[in-house]
Amino acid sequence: MTRNGLYAVIAILLVAIVGFGIYTYQQKQAQPGIEVHMDSQGISVNGTGS
């Protein structure tokens, strides 16, 4: 394998790793959750899920 081919394989692997990292970060941010707020007016619960 030539050096240019090796550099191409390394570049493709790096792009795949970065893409997978971005994908998993977005999936983590989209997970459903619950927000609970307590203030002088009482307790409020907000669901961010489906």
C-alpha positions in Angstrom: 0.0 0.0 0.0 1.4 3.4 -0.9 1.6 6.3 1.5 -1.2 8.1 -0.2 -3.5 5.1 0.2 -2.5 4.8 3.9 -3.3 8.5 4.4 -6.7 8.0 2.7 -7.5 5.1 5.0 -6.5 7.0 8.1 -8.6 10.0 7.0 -11.7 7.9 6.3 -11.3 6.3 9.8 -11.0 9.7 11.5 -14.1 11.0 9.6 -16.0 7.9 10.7 -15.0 8.3 14.3 -15.9 12.0 14.4 -19.2 11.2 12.7 -20.1 8.5 15.2 -19.2 10.8 18.1 -21.5 13.5 16.8 -24.3 11.0 16.2 -24.0 9.6 19.8 -23.9 13.1 21.3 -27.1 14.1 19.5 -28.8 10.8 20.6 -27.8 11.5 24.2 -29.2 15.0 24.0 -32.5 13.7 22.6 -33.2 11.3 25.4 -36.4 11.9 27.3 -36.2 13.4 30.7 -38.1 15.1 33.5 -37.4 18.5 34.9 -38.6 19.3 38.4 -38.6 23.0 39.6 -39.4 24.1 43.1 -40.0 27.8 43.8 -42.3 30.0 45.9 -45.3 29.0 43.8 -44.8 25.3 44.5 -43.5 22.4 42.5 -43.7 22.1 38.7 -42.8 19.0 36.7 -42.0 19.2 33.0 -41.6 16.1 30.9 -39.4 16.3 27.9 -40.1 12.8 26.7 -42.6 11.2 24.3 
